[in-house]
Amino acid sequence: MRKTFEMMQIAVIGALTGAFIGGIVLRGGAGGAVWGGSALAVVLAVVVWPLLERPTALMRLKYGTAAFLPGLLVGGSQWVSFGVVGAAVGGMASSALAAFFAPRMIIRQEEQGRYIRTRFHYVWMFFGASMATFFALNVLFAAEWAAPWQTWAGSISMAVQSSIVFALVLLGYVICISWKKRKTETWKQARASARRMGRVLLAGGMVAIGAASLFHYGFLSVHTASRVAGPLLSYILGWLLPYAVGWLLAANRHRPVLGSMLSIIGAIFVLIVGISVLPMLLLPGSGLMWAGVVTGLVMIVLAILSILKPQSHVTIGSFLIVASILSFVGAAGGLIIGGIIGLLGGALVVGWSGDQAKKSSRDSSPPISPLPPPSSMMTG
């Protein structure tokens, strides 16, 4: 049964990858998609069969196969502009990187209790990484041409840009210290624990200021930098999405982060709709259009509170459900999608049962009497 399931996973990934190559990359249409998907599915099934008794090699093959399409999308994107050759090189490079690094990273995270692999882990990694990479490529490419970034970089003074970067670095450092405080007794210990992350944030801030200086003084154009940063950032974001699911499942054992993240995603949709109607708030008869912004902000605050105060997850989750219902007033529930996701997130927060529930059950055990047990030798 296990062998059949392994072959089914790899066959599905191969069929979809081959269909994309044959139908879109090679421009074969529907016929090319059918032939490409069938051929690659059969080839991978044949390759997998002798590796079923070699789990390490099989794991590397599955990660490499799942990573081929995201790399192909990056290599064949408008930024790279190398056509079929770029797509092929990107796909092979992505497969090699994933086959070498992903198994080590995932296994290490599992051993530390920070990651959980589901039954359809490899199929989800393939779908999640491919879809996230595709959307990231298109969104970042559209954002590059949507605003005069080069003009803004030259018109805003370096003092202002540096202040913004250092403010973000400081905010990130404060968040890291607050996060470390959960496992330490004093703030001094939390600062010591977050020292390495503080150095990383400071180094990133210095790099950002250096890049801003190059843009500001005209040594580097935003368009040239985006041709390198855009594909790389899209690829990284593409892999962060499917990886984040396993991390959230592991973290959900200690705090209701899964429901909280879904509530935040739903709140973002609600805020988008609420902000889009802000110009009409001052018009007569605007009614409850302001409710979109207020409800979206309330949902975000409640989602963060559910992480900080897991012992109150039932109360906070109930308020999240109420806020999600109210988002349909004035914000159309964030195009309906946001309201539904918020309801699901609130329900997950209410129904969360993790270490807190186990702790409460342990705490409810009867206390031990300080008196010694009665002895048969004791009298009167």
C-alpha positions as CSV (number, residue, x, y, z in Angstrom):
1,M,0.0,0.0,0.0
2,R,2.8,2.4,0.9
3,K,4.6,1.7,-2.4
4,T,1.4,2.4,-4.4
5,F,0.8,5.6,-2.5
6,E,4.4,6.8,-3.1
7,M,4.1,6.0,-6.9
8,M,0.8,7.8,-7.0
9,Q,2.3,11.0,-5.5
10,I,5.2,11.1,-7.9
11,A,3.0,10.2,-10.8
12,V,0.6,13.1,-10.1
13,I,3.5,15.6,-9.8
14,G,5.1,14.2,-13.0
15,A,1.9,14.3,-14.9
16,L,1.2,18.0,-14.0
17,T,4.8,19.1,-14.6
18,G,4.9,17.2,-18.0
19,A,1.6,18.7,-19.0
20,F,2.9,22.2,-18.3
21,I,6.1,21.6,-20.2
22,G,4.4,20.0,-23.2
23,G,1.4,22.3,-23.4
24,I,2.8,25.7,-22.5
25,V,6.6,25.7,-22.6
26,L,6.9,23.7,-25.8
27,R,3.5,25.3,-27.1
28,G,2.0,21.9,-27.9
29,G,-1.5,22.8,-26.8
30,A,-3.8,20.2,-25.4
31,G,-2.2,17.4,-27.3
32,G,1.3,18.3,-26.1
33,A,0.0,18.6,-22.5
34,V,-1.5,15.1,-22.7
35,W,1.6,13.5,-24.2
36,G,4.0,15.4,-21.9
37,G,2.1,14.6,-18.8
38,S,1.7,10.9,-19.7
39,A,5.4,10.5,-20.7
40,L,6.8,12.2,-17.6
41,A,4.4,10.4,-15.2
42,V,5.5,7.0,-16.7
43,V,9.2,7.9,-16.6
44,L,9.1,9.0,-13.0
45,A,7.0,5.9,-12.0
46,V,9.7,3.7,-13.5
47,V,12.5,5.6,-11.8
48,V,10.7,5.5,-8.4
49,W,10.1,1.7,-8.4
50,P,13.7,0.6,-7.6
51,L,14.1,3.4,-5.1
52,L,11.2,2.4,-2.9
53,E,13.5,0.4,-0.6
54,R,16.0,3.4,-0.4
55,P,14.1,6.1,1.6
56,T,16.9,8.7,1.5
57,A,17.2,8.5,-2.3
58,L,13.5,8.4,-2.7
59,M,13.0,11.5,-0.6
60,R,15.6,13.4,-2.6
61,L,13.9,12.4,-5.8
62,K,10.5,13.5,-4.6
63,Y,11.7,16.9,-3.4
64,G,13.6,17.4,-6.7
65,T,10.6,16.5,-8.7
66,A,8.3,18.9,-6.7
67,A,10.8,21.7,-7.2
68,F,11.2,21.5,-10.9
69,L,8.1,23.5,-11.9
70,P,8.7,26.5,-9.6
71,G,12.3,26.7,-11.0
72,L,10.9,26.4,-14.5
73,L,8.5,29.3,-13.9
74,V,11.3,31.5,-12.6
75,G,13.7,30.6,-15.4
76,G,11.1,31.2,-18.1
77,S,9.7,34.4,-16.6
78,Q,9.7,37.8,-18.3
79,W,12.4,39.0,-16.0
80,V,14.9,36.4,-17.0
81,S,13.9,36.5,-20.7
82,F,15.8,33.4,-21.8
83,G,12.8,31.5,-23.1
84,V,12.8,27.7,-23.1
85,V,16.5,27.5,-22.3
86,G,16.0,29.6,-19.2
87,A,13.1,27.5,-18.1
88,A,15.1,24.3,-18.5
89,V,18.1,25.6,-16.6
90,G,15.9,27.1,-13.9
91,G,14.0,23.8,-13.4
92,M,17.1,21.7,-13.2
93,A,18.8,24.1,-10.8
94,S,15.7,24.2,-8.6
95,S,15.5,20.4,-8.5
96,A,19.2,20.1,-7.6
97,L,18.9,22.6,-4.8
98,A,15.7,21.1,-3.4
99,A,17.0,17.5,-3.6
100,F,20.2,18.5,-1.7
101,F,19.0,21.0,0.9
102,A,15.2,20.3,1.5
103,P,15.5,16.8,3.1
104,R,18.2,17.9,5.6
105,M,16.3,21.0,6.6
106,I,12.9,19.2,6.9
107,I,14.3,16.3,8.9
108,R,16.2,18.6,11.2
109,Q,13.1,20.7,11.8
110,E,11.1,17.5,12.5
111,E,13.6,16.3,15.0
112,Q,13.4,19.6,16.9
113,G,9.6,19.4,16.9
114,R,9.2,22.5,14.7
115,Y,7.7,20.9,11.6
116,I,5.0,18.3,10.8
117,R,4.8,16.5,7.5
118,T,1.3,15.5,6.3
119,R,0.4,12.4,4.3
120,F,0.3,14.5,1.1
121,H,3.4,16.5,1.9
122,Y,5.1,16.3,-1.5
123,V,2.0,16.9,-3.5
124,W,1.3,20.0,-1.4
125,M,4.9,21.2,-1.7
126,F,4.5,20.9,-5.5
127,F,1.1,22.7,-5.7
128,G,1.9,25.3,-3.1
129,A,5.3,26.2,-4.4
130,S,4.2,26.3,-8.0
131,M,1.1,28.5,-7.4
132,A,2.9,30.8,-5.0
133,T,5.8,31.3,-7.3
134,F,3.5,32.0,-10.2
135,F,1.5,34.6,-8.4
136,A,4.6,36.2,-6.8
137,L,6.2,36.5,-10.2
138,N,3.2,38.3,-11.7
139,V,2.5,40.5,-8.7
140,L,6.1,41.7,-8.3
141,F,6.4,42.2,-12.1
142,A,3.2,44.3,-12.1
143,A,4.4,46.2,-9.0
144,E,7.7,47.1,-10.7
145,W,5.9,49.1,-13.4
146,A,3.0,50.3,-11.3
147,A,4.9,53.1,-9.6
148,P,7.9,55.4,-10.4
149,W,10.2,53.7,-7.9
150,Q,13.3,55.3,-9.4
151,T,11.9,58.8,-9.1
152,W,10.9,58.2,-5.5
153,A,14.3,56.8,-4.6
154,G,16.0,59.9,-6.0
155,S,13.6,62.4,-4.5
156,I,13.4,61.1,-0.9
157,S,16.4,62.2,1.1
158,M,18.8,59.5,2.3
159,A,18.2,60.6,5.9
160,V,14.6,59.8,5.6
161,Q,15.2,56.5,3.9
162,S,17.8,55.5,6.5
163,S,15.5,56.5,9.4
164,I,12.7,54.3,7.9
165,V,15.1,51.3,7.6
166,F,16.4,51.6,11.1
167,A,12.9,52.0,12.5
168,L,11.9,48.7,10.8
169,V,15.1,47.0,12.1
170,L,14.3,48.2,15.6
171,L,10.7,47.0,15.3
172,G,11.9,43.6,14.2
173,Y,14.3,43.4,17.1
174,V,11.6,44.3,19.6
175,I,9.3,41.6,18.1
176,C,12.2,39.1,18.4
177,I,12.8,40.0,22.0
178,S,9.1,39.7,22.8
179,W,9.0,36.3,21.1
180,K,12.0,35.0,23.0
181,K,10.5,36.2,26.3
182,R,8.0,33.4,26.1
183,K,10.8,30.9,27.0
184,T,12.8,33.0,29.4
185,E,12.2,34.4,32.8
186,T,13.6,37.9,32.5
187,W,13.8,40.5,29.7
188,K,17.6,40.4,30.0
189,Q,17.7,36.8,29.1
190,A,15.3,37.5,26.2
191,R,17.7,40.1,24.9
192,A,20.6,37.8,25.2
193,S,18.7,35.1,23.3
194,A,17.7,37.5,20.5
195,R,21.2,38.8,20.1
196,R,22.0,36.7,17.0
197,M,18.8,37.7,15.3
198,G,19.5,41.4,16.2
199,R,22.8,41.1,14.3
200,V,21.1,39.6,11.3
201,L,18.5,42.4,11.3
202,L,21.2,45.0,11.6
203,A,23.2,43.5,8.7
204,G,20.0,43.4,6.6
205,G,19.3,47.0,7.4
206,M,22.9,48.0,6.4
207,V,22.4,46.2,3.1
208,A,19.1,47.9,2.5
209,I,20.6,51.3,3.2
210,G,23.5,50.5,0.8
211,A,21.0,49.5,-1.9
212,A,18.9,52.7,-1.3
213,S,22.1,54.8,-1.6
214,L,22.9,53.2,-5.0
215,F,19.3,54.0,-6.2
216,H,19.3,57.5,-4.7
217,Y,22.5,58.6,-6.4
218,G,21.8,56.9,-9.7
219,F,24.5,54.2,-9.6
220,L,21.9,51.5,-10.0
221,S,18.4,51.5,-11.5
222,V,15.5,49.9,-9.9
223,H,14.7,48.1,-13.2
224,T,18.1,46.5,-13.3
225,A,18.0,45.4,-9.7
226,S,14.5,44.0,-10.1
227,R,15.6,41.6,-12.8
228,V,17.8,39.9,-10.2
229,A,15.8,40.4,-7.0
230,G,12.4,39.8,-8.6
231,P,12.9,36.1,-9.7
232,L,14.9,35.3,-6.6
233,L,12.3,36.8,-4.2
234,S,9.5,35.1,-6.1
235,Y,11.3,31.7,-5.8
236,I,11.8,32.2,-2.0
237,L,8.2,33.3,-1.4
238,G,7.0,30.4,-3.5
239,W,8.7,27.9,-1.1
240,L,7.9,29.8,2.1
241,L,4.1,29.2,1.6
242,P,4.0,25.4,1.5
243,Y,6.8,25.2,4.2
244,A,4.8,27.5,6.5
245,V,1.9,25.0,6.6
246,G,4.1,22.4,8.3
247,W,5.6,25.0,10.6
248,L,2.1,26.2,11.6
249,L,0.9,22.6,12.3
250,A,3.8,22.1,14.6
251,A,3.4,25.5,16.3
252,N,-0.3,24.9,16.7
253,R,0.4,22.3,19.3
254,H,1.5,25.1,21.7
255,R,-0.6,28.1,20.5
256,P,-3.6,28.5,18.2
257,V,-1.4,29.9,15.4
258,L,-3.2,28.1,12.6
259,G,-6.6,29.7,13.3
260,S,-4.9,33.0,14.0
261,M,-3.1,33.1,10.7
262,L,-6.3,32.2,8.8
263,S,-8.1,35.0,10.7
264,I,-5.3,37.5,9.7
265,I,-5.6,36.4,6.0
266,G,-9.4,36.9,6.2
267,A,-8.9,40.3,7.8
268,I,-6.6,41.4,5.0
269,F,-9.4,40.7,2.5
270,V,-11.8,42.7,4.7
271,L,-9.4,45.6,5.0
272,I,-8.8,45.7,1.2
273,V,-12.5,46.1,0.6
274,G,-12.9,48.5,3.5
275,I,-10.0,50.8,2.3
276,S,-11.4,50.7,-1.3
277,V,-14.6,52.4,-0.1
278,L,-13.0,54.9,2.2
279,P,-13.4,57.8,-0.4
280,M,-17.1,57.3,-0.2
281,L,-17.4,57.5,3.6
282,L,-18.1,61.3,3.6
283,L,-20.8,61.0,1.0
284,P,-24.5,61.2,2.1
285,G,-25.9,57.8,2.8
286,S,-22.6,56.1,3.2
287,G,-24.1,54.1,6.1
288,L,-21.8,51.5,7.6
289,M,-19.1,51.5,5.0
290,W,-16.6,52.3,7.7
291,A,-17.3,48.9,9.2
292,G,-14.9,47.2,6.8
293,V,-11.8,49.0,8.1
294,V,-12.8,48.8,11.8
295,T,-13.8,45.1,11.5
296,G,-10.6,44.2,9.7
297,L,-8.4,45.9,12.3
298,V,-10.4,44.2,15.1
299,M,-9.9,40.8,13.5
300,I,-6.1,41.3,13.3
301,V,-5.9,42.4,16.9
302,L,-8.0,39.4,18.1
303,A,-5.9,37.1,16.0
304,I,-2.7,38.4,17.6
305,L,-4.3,38.2,21.1
306,S,-5.2,34.5,20.5
307,I,-1.4,33.8,20.1
308,L,-0.4,35.9,23.1
309,K,-3.1,34.6,25.3
310,P,-3.8,30.9,24.3
311,Q,-5.5,30.2,27.6
312,S,-8.4,32.6,26.5
313,H,-8.8,30.9,23.1
314,V,-12.5,30.2,23.5
315,T,-13.4,33.8,24.3
316,I,-11.1,35.3,21.7
317,G,-12.2,32.8,19.0
318,S,-15.9,33.6,19.7
319,F,-15.2,37.3,19.2
320,L,-13.3,36.4,16.0
321,I,-16.4,34.6,14.7
322,V,-18.6,37.6,15.6
323,A,-16.2,40.0,13.9
324,S,-16.1,37.8,10.8
325,I,-19.9,37.8,10.6
326,L,-19.9,41.6,11.1
327,S,-17.5,41.9,8.2
328,F,-20.3,41.2,5.8
329,V,-21.8,44.6,6.8
330,G,-20.1,47.4,4.9
331,A,-17.3,45.2,3.5
332,A,-19.2,42.4,1.9
333,G,-17.2,39.9,4.0
334,G,-14.0,40.9,2.2
335,L,-15.4,39.8,-1.2
336,I,-17.1,36.9,0.8
337,I,-13.7,35.1,0.8
338,G,-12.4,37.1,3.8
339,G,-15.5,36.5,5.9
340,I,-15.5,32.8,5.3
341,I,-11.7,32.4,6.0
342,G,-12.2,34.5,9.2
343,L,-15.1,32.3,10.3
344,L,-12.9,29.2,9.7
345,G,-10.0,30.8,11.6
346,G,-12.3,31.8,14.6
347,A,-13.7,28.3,14.7
348,L,-10.2,26.8,14.8
349,V,-9.2,29.1,17.6
350,V,-12.3,28.2,19.6
351,G,-11.7,24.5,19.1
352,W,-8.0,24.5,19.6
353,S,-6.7,21.9,22.0
354,G,-3.0,21.9,22.5
355,D,-0.5,21.8,25.3
356,Q,-2.7,24.3,27.2
357,A,-5.5,21.8,27.3
358,K,-3.2,19.1,28.5
359,K,-1.7,21.4,31.1
360,S,-5.2,22.3,32.4
361,S,-6.0,18.6,32.7
362,R,-2.8,18.0,34.7
363,D,-3.6,21.0,36.9
364,S,-7.0,19.7,37.7
365,S,-5.6,16.6,39.4
366,P,-6.3,16.5,43.2
367,P,-3.6,18.1,45.3
368,I,-1.3,15.9,47.3
369,S,-2.0,16.0,51.1
370,P,1.0,17.4,53.1
371,L,0.1,14.9,55.9
372,P,1.6,11.4,55.9
373,P,-0.8,8.5,55.3
374,P,-2.3,6.9,58.3
375,S,-0.4,4.0,59.7
376,S,-1.8,0.9,61.3
377,M,0.6,1.4,64.2
378,M,-0.9,4.8,65.1
379,T,-3.5,4.9,67.8
380,G,-6.1,7.3,69.1
